[in-house]
Amino acid sequence: MSEAVTRTATTDPGLLASLDPLLRTWLPRQRWFAGKGRPITGFSLVGATELLPAHSPLGLHHLLVRAHQPPVPGARAVPGDCYQLLIGAREALPPRLAPALIGHMTEGPLAGRTVYEALYDPQPAGVLLEALRSRARIGGLRFERDPGQEIRTGLVPRMMTAEQSNSSVVYGDTFILKLLRRVVPGTNPDLELPLALAREGCPRVPAPTAWLRAELSGESYVLGVLQPFVQGASDGWELALRELAKGEDFAAEARALGRATAEVHLALARALPTVTLGHTQVRALADGMIERLDATAQAVPALRPYVPGLRVAFEAPAILAAEGRTWTAQRIHGDLHLGQCLRSPSGGPGTGPGGAHAADGGGTWSLIDFEGEPARPLAERRMPQPTVRDVAGMLRSFDYAEHSVSPTVPGWADTCRAAYCTGYAECGARDPRTDPVLLRAYETDKAVYEVLYEARQRPDWLPVPLSAIRRLAAPDPS
């Protein structure tokens, strides 16, 4: 492709109708499909773009498809979730692509061909990277990149298989393309915040190299972000579990991770507006937490004995606010835990000009995945919030790590929690422990969320958040 390629792209209107029976079976089996447990009653097309001609040996269709399902009992009816699909079409699939199979088409424009998840296939995945490199505009799709960064050709793609809510392709250990699966119109924080941090020169978050958007019916969708691939990096969750299994201390890493979190928070406060939360805002915050508590207690009887103590934790910030206490709110990560952090070897892509940060030892911590909690509305994910919400998420993550190995290492999580807060304060940010009332409220809210999740998804894990609930419901939770 030449620079800034622009071309129209048409897709046969009968394509979705012919795919319908296959998608009804295939889509619910995907880890990123959010509507499990409810039947699909139909599909509607939000956008369709032909990236490779349907009549060629290899066809490639980009689809934005809304899946319609019955509403959750007790919830109001909402439009179906919109999913991003990349559908490849071949005469027959080679054995290496067997895991990508969607099905065999018997009618429609692709009749007689086999359709599959195209991200598994290096050639279609390469088409996406080339479109980003050339800043292509194809139909309603906009492939954009930072003009100061180059994307070289010849990078071999491979799909990562460990993700849940999205899909990622790594290109030659140089870039990683994260494709959002469930998409909504509007400004997505997974692109917005890393771009803002790049402008601030914050080295803790890989700067976006390129991104993919759709402009459809007057609305803009962020569909994917290309960032540098952090070679040799260890996922924070996996690293913590490895150290736990060996009985190794993790305090130094937790302290360095606290520093990294504070650096990101300080940079976000410089880059984007902050607001002050007074009595009205904090009262609404507490009411939301209490509402979630009551709903969870209805669904999980084991939580009910602790409700009075937990209500105290949620009311406490509102009482302080009524007395005139205020808090600062700003943009935050929104879903921070060990799995959203990468520790790279010294000198990797999250490293500043002088190499690894001194407190990081021989490597550097980076924060990734700024999408926020995908189940929450986009407007809510983009609201300024107190930084202790991110801190509370990380503190709960240490607790989960301690309980994920057998035998457990008593006191491991407490040591990490203290070290993390110490590291956070070392960067000039306020020590989270000096705001125990709000920190307790956010940690309690997170634990209540975990109780509902575990009761529904992993009942064997329910004792983990319940142990935190017992502590947080006590008159002195320390």
Summary of the structure (lengths in Angstrom):
residues: 478
radius of gyration: 23.5
end to end distance: 60.8
largest distance: 71.5
contacts: 1544
relative contact order: 0.10
helix: 42%
strand: 22%
